[in-house]
Amino acid sequence: MSSIVNRESTRRRLTEKQADTVERLTQAALEVLREMGFASLTVRLVATRAGVAPATAYTYFSSKEHLVAEMFWRALDAAPPLEPSTPDRRGRVVAVLRKVALLVADEPELAGAVTAALLGSDPDVQHLRVRIALTIREQLAEALSPDRDPDVLEALELLYSGALMTAGMGYGTYPLVADRLETFAKLIVK
């Protein structure tokens, strides 16, 4: 996870002090996930670990699913943009898909939690799910330039979402899923 502080939260713009509180909460959540897993994670437990009042934590995160979804969004948002070094659009598409697939691969508890969290019905999670999907869609569309065939773009979106769901359910590692995404993307992108 990146330690870059993002001032934009799901719910509102953050002051520097608020951004620090959110950063402490997300770092504490990562520690709890590593130690106890998603099933044991609670916003109250995270707040205690971060030295923040539970009521304060709930002003930022409506649920544990919202907290984990926000962590994934922040990791995606903080990931460096891909270098446009390859003129090959297949190569650019593969690079985007590998980046997304490997985003939380080094944090297995977080990776598994993200799958469960993003399927939640919390309105804040729904909002983040849309932001995440649009960000990945924009990156794929850019990689496909100049020919942004909408059917190819949709096929790639279904490919990565299904692949990440598969890895999140434990049916393969994220590096293995990244390799499979590469293979299948090369079949789709001509």
N, C-alpha and C positions, 0 to 999 in steps of 0.2 A: 504494500500500500504506500502511496505517496504521502509525504508529509507536507505537501503544498496545501496551503489554506485556501479554500475556495469560499469566497464571501457570499456566493449565491446559494441559498438553501431552497429546499422544496417549498417551504412556507413563506419565506420572506428574505429580503436583503439583510445581511448581518453586519453589525459593527465589528470592529477588531476584537473587542472583548467577547462578543457573542460567537464570532468565528473561532476564537480560542476554546470556548466552552464546547462547541460542536466538535472540534478537533480532539479534545480530551475525551469526549463521549465516544467518538468513533474508534479511537485508539483503545479505550477500555473495552469496547465491544469486541474488537479483534482479539484482545487478550482473553476475554471470557469465552469466545468461540473456540480459541485454541485449547483452552483448558477443559471446557465443559460441553462444548457442542451447542448446536442451535436449539435443541429441545430444552436445554437448561437456561438459555439466554432469556433475560427479562430486561425491560427498560430500567426497572428499579435496581436490579443487580448491577447493571452497567453504570447507572448514576452513582451508586455507592462506590464502585471501583474508581470512578473518575473524580470523586470528591464533590459531587454536585447533588443538590437536592432533587429527589425524584420528580417533584412538581416542575422544576426547571427543565429537567430532561424531557418531560412530556410536552413542554412548550415547543420543543424542536422536533420530537419524534412521537408520532401518534401510536406506534406499536413497534414491536421488535422487527416485524417485517419491513416497516418503513425505515427503520434504522439500518438494516442490512441492505435494502435496496438503495438507500442513500450512499452507503459505503461503496457499492458497485458503481453507481453513477459517478461518484467522485474519482474512483480509479480510472474509469473510462475517460472522464473529462480531463484528468491530469496526464493521461498517456500522451507521449509526444506524437505529433503528427508524423505520418509516414513520409519518408523522403521520396520525392518524385523522381528517383534515380533511374528507374527502369521505364523504357518506352513501351514495354510489353504490357498490355492491359491485363492479360492473364496473371502476370507476375504481381501487378498492383492489387488485383482482386485477392489473390492468395495472401499477400502481405496483410491486407485488412482483416481477412478471416482468421489468419494465424494470430494477429494481435488481439482480436476479440476473444478467441478461444483460450489464449494463454494469459489473459489479463489477471486472473486470480488463481492461476494454476499452482503458484507457490504457496498458497494458503488454502489447503484442502477443506478445512472446516468452513471457511468463508465461502468457497466455491459451492459447496453443497447447500449452504444456507441461502445463497443467492437464488438458486433454483426454487426453493420453497417460498422465499420471500416474494419473488416477482410474480408468483401465481396468486398472491393474496388479493383480497377484495378491498382493502383499505384504500380510500380515495387518494391518499398521498402516494401509495404504491402504484396505483393506476396512473397517476400523473408521471411518476418517474419511469414507469414502463414505457410510456409514450415517448418521453425524452430520450431514453436509451435507444429505443427502436429508431427514432428519427435521426439520432446521431450516427448510428451504424448505417442506416439507409443512405445518409448523405455521404459518408465515407465510401461506401460501395459505389454509389452513383458517380462520384468523382473518379474512382478507380476505373470505372467503365468508360469514361470519356474517351473520345467524343461520342461514341455510339452508346447511348443509354437506353437500350431496349427495355421497356417496362416489364416484359415477361421474364427476361434474364435477371433483372433486378429482383423481381418477386421470387424467382426460383432460388436465388442466392440467400434472400432473407429467410425463406422456409428451410433452406439447407442449414444455415448457421443456428437458427432457433431450435431446430430439431436436434442438431448435434450437441448444442450446449445442454439441452434437456437430457439427452442421453448420458452425457458426462456427469451432470448434476445428480442423476439418479444412481450413479455409481456403476454404470454399464461400460465404463472405459475411462481411462485417464484423460486429462485435458491435453497433454502432448499427443496422445494417440488420436484424439478427436481432431486436433489441429492437422495432423497428417492426413486423416481421412477427408477433412474439409478441402485440403489442397487437391487431393485426387479427384474428388467430385466436382470441385470448382473448375478444374481443367476440362472436365467433360461438358460443362455447361457453357463456359466462356470460350468462344471461338476467336 
